[in-house]
Amino acid sequence: MDKVVATAAEAVADVPEGASLAVGGFGLSGVPNVLIQALYEQGTGSLSVVSNNCGAMESGLAVLLAAGRIARVTGSYIGANKEFARQYLAGELEVEMIPQGTLAERLRAGGAGIPAFFTPAGVGTQVADGGLPWRYDGSGGVALASPPKEVREFDGVEHVLEHGIRTDFALVRAARGDRHGNLVFNKSTRNFNPLAAMAGRVTIAEVEELVEPGEIDPDAVHLPGIFVQRVVALTPEQAADKRIEQRTVSTPAARGTVNG
């Protein structure tokens, strides 16, 4: 039952070339940076990644992306990642864009053993009708487009069929974890992490604080250990290394102003 692995390098050592990965995080929040860095140093490439976005500010998945290690991305946000956009438009990267809620549910469904489900999100758009560019040809044309999906009516409302997602591995980050793999996430870092963890056949969690079994109240567990196969305890320095994507500060005058 002790799922603790000594190092991040050891935890990702068996991730092969061409593996599929579900990766937690949203922007810079809750990203398993240490595990991603270990994967980068290992040299694994041709990866198919499922994540909300593909890294930001040269951190997270952006490390693998910039090194040309990612072949395909399934996500819902390109955002301000210029290298992500460049590779996509240049035809170097295959990208499947999915509505954010649909992506979350596809990960959860895959982890729960649900092969597919119907949702109204995307009906009447290219999400359902097909034609979304998955890969460009580098000259502005579309080399590969999304296929049409089944649409069915329920109670007078059309729904599109979406398939659950399962991946070879999942990489997530948690605030606390015990040796059995039970995890607790801190506030917004909870984001896609539990869903990504559920979708992975082998889930690896980096935890900021490792505790003994029984120290986490069962009612406080956000993700039970049944979904986690390996746990890596971060050093205090690794746990404290957290960047801010958009820093906003107000002036003292503005803070004291009362709108009337």
PyMOL commands that set and color helices and strands:
alter all, ss='L'
color gray80, all
select helices_A, chain A and resi 8-11+33-42+61-66+82-89+100-112+126-129+187-190+193-199+218-220+225-227+236-240+252-256
alter helices_A, ss='H'
color red, helices_A
select strands_A, chain A and resi 20-23+47-50+70-75+94-97+116-119+133-136+142-145+151-154+157-163+167-178+183-184+200-211+230-233
alter strands_A, ss='S'
color yellow, strands_A
deselect
rebuild
show_as cartoon
